[in-house]
Amino acid sequence: MERGRGQLVLTSAPEHNNESTIAMPTTIKHGYARRGQKFPKSYRVWRIMVRRCRDTKLAKYKDYGARGITVCDRWKEFSNFLTDMGECPDGCSIHRIDNDAGYSPENCKWATTLEQANNKRTNVVVELRGVIASVATHCRSFSSVKYATVLYRLNLGWEPERAFFTPPGPSGRRY
């Protein structure tokens, strides 16, 4: 990161040979926040979104920028981001619909923590009774068997129908 006049400039690491930069103001000139107030949530979401895609020193960079997740050119300006997304509703954060695509108006929405949890790369997704969803979603919808038990059974090679609907054995055994 380099400091310029009134701007924080994030640059790519030299080994990537990418010379593009994103200027992030250290003060808001668009009047969105007043002096002495903390930055509004929508601004903080935008700023962290840009940083995790561009700042190689950020711990989350490996999960975003290093994977090729980018911010569209239009959203490099906060005012455009705010126009496209609107204010961040309470209890929500930014969500990429396609987890492998970048941040853009077509691929983003405000979502709850539960909605986002269903779109993680680490989710185990199975088809059960014609519905394709994560194991956690199926457990909430169909099964009285605990998530950990179902996951254990699936890892043993059980068919989904059997893994979700076979009651636990005596003393809570998983099989």
N, C-alpha and C positions, 0 to 999 in steps of 0.2 A: 504494500500500500504506500502510496506517496501522498503527501499533503501539498495542496496547491492553495491558491487564494480563495478561501471560503468553500473549498470543495475537498472531498475525500475521493481520490481517484483509485479505483481498483484495477490492477493490471494483471494480465496472465503471467504465469511463471515463464521465465525466459526459455526454459527447455521445451515449451510447447510451441515456440515460434509464432505466437498469435499476438499481434500488436494492438488489438482492439482494447479499448478501455471504456469504463462506465463511470461517469462523473456522478457522485452521490453528494448532494449538498449537506453540509454540516449544520446549516440553518435552513429553515423552510422559507422560501421566498414567495411561495404561492398563497400565503396567508392561511394555511390550513390549521396551524397551531398558533397560539398566542404566546408571547414571551412569558416565561416562568411556568408554563404548563408542560407536562410530558407529551411526547409525540402520540397522536391518536393511534389506535390499534391498526387501522388500515395502512397507515404509513409504516408502522413497525413491521407489519407482515410483508409489505412491498420491499422494504429495505433488507430484511433477512432473506427473502426470496432471491433478490439480486446477488447478495453476498454469497450464499451457498452455491450458486452457479458459477461465480467468478473468482472468489477469494480462495486461492490454493492453501492458505494458512488456516482456514476454518476447518474444524474437525469434520463437519458434515459435507465438505467439498467432495469427498470420495463417493458419497451417495448421490451427488447431483452433478456438478460440473465435470468431474472425472468420468462420469457415465455418459456424457454428451447432453445432459439436460441443460437447456439454455432458456433465456428470457427473450421473447420476441422483441424486435427493434422498437415497436410502438410502446412497449411497457418499460423502456429504459427511462421514460419520463413518468414520474409519479402521477401527474395530473391525468395522463392518458389511462393509466392503470385504474385510477379512481373512477373515471368516466365509464370505463368498460365494466368494472366489477361492482361499483357502488360501495357503500360503507360495509364493513365487516359486521355481520350480525353477531349478537351475543352468543357465546357457546360454539362459535364456528371458527374455522381457519381455512386458508386457501387449499384447494384440492385439485390435483391433476387427474382428469378422468382416465386418460391413458397414461399409466405410470411410467411408460418408456418414452413419452413425448415431452416436449418442453412446456414452459409457461406461456400461454397465449389465450386470447379471449375464447377461442374455439375449444380449448382443452381444459379450462379452469372454471371452477365454481366455488362458492362458499359451502363448506360441509361440516357436519358434526364429527366429533372424534370417532364415533361408532361407524359412520359412513367411511371415514378414512381408513379405519382398521380393516375394513373389508376389501381394501384396494392395495394392500401391502404386497411387495414382491415375495415375502416369506410365507404367505398364506398357502395352506394346502387346500386345493379346490377339488371337489368331487361332484359327481352326478348322483343324486338321490331322488328317486321317484319322479324323474324327468326334469328336475331342477338342478342347474349347475350353480354352485355357490361354495363359499368357504366352509370348512368343517365347523367353525364357530357359528356361522349363520345357521347351518343345518341344526346344530345343537340347540340353538335358541328357538328354532321353529318347530322341529319335529320330535326331538329326543329328550327323554328324561335321564339319559346316560350322560355322565360328566364328559366335558371336552377332552380332558387328559386321557380318559379311558378310551374314548373313540379314537383319538390320535394314536394311542398305544396299539390298539387293535389293527388299525389300518397299516401301521408300520410292521405288524406281524404278517400282513398279507390278507387280512380278512376282507371280504366283499363289503362295500358300504352298507347295504341293507342289514347285514348281520351285525356289523360293527356298531351301528346306531341303535338297533332295536333289541339286541340281546341283553337282558338284565344282567347286572354284575353278579358274579358268583358269591358264595358265602364269604362273610367277613369282608365284603367290599372288593374282592379280587376282581381284576379287570377282565378276566376271560372265563 
